């Protein structure tokens, strides 16, 4: 088991769970959560985004993941680091575990690595790195409260314009709120919300 430090907290990371890295930290550093919000941490992994949301003042965090070990990992971290916060942990793919529910904030760090296959479910995003991202973009709006916000990350290698086109098609406003240049790519954090 590895240890990763974030905001002075020690996150334990199981061997079969995505280890928080530059993308995780960039997303967490740019998310804003109004006090009393309900938050969906989609694909929670070690729980870093959900724990960060609790630190920012959310009233309830629902953490989901397809990986049962990730949920166990996130539950352990949340219970140890944020024992008074209200967390729920549900297994399933994308929005299956939260059918019919709405949230003030949705946070997602999808598998976006451009890949021929799907050897690593938490990393590999298919030929353009958009395999999971596109499904997410088509579906998240119905899970947002009226004034809700969605924060998600992708690489510039996945196509920034394609993302904007899908969001626009669904009547969503958006802005790129953070960029981080790495050796061979640039990470982008989007904030999206329903057009009034």
Secondary structure, 3 states (H helix, E strand, C coil): CEEEEECCEEEEECCCCCCCCHHHHHHHHHCCCCCCCEEEEECCCCCHHHHHHHHHCCCEEEEEECCHHHHHHHHHHHHHHCCCCCEEEEECCCCHHHCCCCEEEEEEECCCECCCCCCCCCCECCCCCCHHHHHHHHHHHHHEEEEEEEEEEEEHHHCHHHHHHHHHHCCEEEEEEEEEECCCCEEEEEEEEECC
